[in-house]
């Protein structure tokens, strides 16, 4: 079963990072742009603002956002599996979680003009 990854293709930084992951991933990851995408809102049961605020994935029917979503992506890309192994450990995950939240907040502020 493929994992659906919901990302903001209209954000230059987000697009650059996701494009890089796309080059190294297989068909187990299904990349879905949230820009003006009502289906993404329906699939995730998230608001447009929530989708814009954090990266999300759907794995096994569960919507997961933020740093945990990155762990899922990294665990499914062999080249980045080492990041999953490092950052899934409790002390480092906590640091990664907060660092991600800070970076994601500033990206949200930069891109909030996309909200309807």
C-alpha positions in Angstrom: 0.0 0.0 0.0 1.4 3.4 -0.9 2.0 6.2 1.5 0.4 9.5 0.5 2.6 12.5 1.2 0.9 15.9 1.3 3.3 18.8 0.6 3.1 22.5 -0.5 4.5 22.6 -4.1 4.0 26.4 -4.1 6.6 26.9 -1.4 10.1 27.1 -3.1 11.9 25.5 -0.1 9.3 22.7 0.3 9.3 22.0 -3.4 13.1 21.8 -3.6 13.2 19.3 -0.7 10.4 17.2 -2.0 11.7 17.2 -5.5 15.0 15.8 -4.1 13.1 13.0 -2.2 11.1 12.2 -5.3 14.3 11.5 -7.3 15.4 8.9 -4.7 12.0 7.3 -3.9 10.1 4.5 -5.5 6.4 4.1 -6.1 5.7 3.4 -2.4 5.4 7.2 -1.9 2.6 9.0 -3.6 3.3 12.8 -3.7 0.3 15.1 -3.5 0.5 18.8 -3.8 -1.9 20.6 -1.4 -2.0 23.8 -3.4 -5.6 24.6 -4.2 -6.4 20.9 -3.7 -9.8 20.2 -2.2 -9.2 16.5 -2.5 -6.2 16.8 -0.1 -8.5 18.5 2.4 -11.0 15.7 2.1 -8.5 12.9 2.3 -6.8 14.2 5.4 -9.7 15.9 7.1 -7.4 18.8 7.7 -8.1 22.4 6.9 -6.1 24.2 4.3 -4.2 26.1 7.0 -3.3 22.8 8.8 -2.0 21.3 5.6 -0.1 24.5 4.8 1.4 24.5 8.4 3.0 21.0 8.3 3.9 18.2 6.0 1.5 15.3 6.3 1.4 11.7 5.3 -1.3 9.0 5.3 0.1 5.6 6.2 -2.2 2.7 6.9 -5.2 5.0 6.9 -3.7 7.2 9.6 -2.9 10.9 9.0 0.4 11.8 10.5 2.0 15.3 10.4 5.2 17.1 11.3 8.4 15.5 12.2 6.8 12.0 12.4 5.8 12.4 8.7 9.5 13.0 7.8 10.5 9.8 9.7 8.0 7.9 7.6 9.3 9.4 4.3 12.9 8.7 5.3 12.2 5.1 6.4 10.8 4.5 2.8 13.8 6.0 0.9 16.9 3.8 1.2 19.3 6.7 0.8 17.7 8.5 3.8 17.0 5.5 6.0 20.0 6.5 8.1 18.1 9.8 9.0 15.2 7.7 10.1 17.5 5.6 12.3 19.1 8.6 13.9 16.1 10.9 14.4 13.7 8.2 15.5 15.6 7.8 18.8 13.8 9.6 21.6 16.3 12.3 22.6 17.1 13.3 19.0 13.4 13.0 17.9 12.4 15.6 20.5 15.1 18.0 19.2 14.1 17.3 15.6 10.4 17.8 16.4 11.0 21.3 17.9 13.4 22.3 15.2 10.9 21.2 12.6 8.1 23.1 14.3 10.1 26.3 14.3 11.1 26.0 10.6 7.6 25.0 9.6 6.1 27.9 11.4 8.3 30.4 9.5 7.6 28.7 6.2 3.9 28.9 7.1 4.2 32.6 7.7 6.0 33.0 4.4 3.3 31.1 2.5 0.1 32.1 4.4 -0.9 34.2 1.5 -2.0 30.9 -0.2 -4.9 30.6 2.3 -8.3 31.5 0.7 
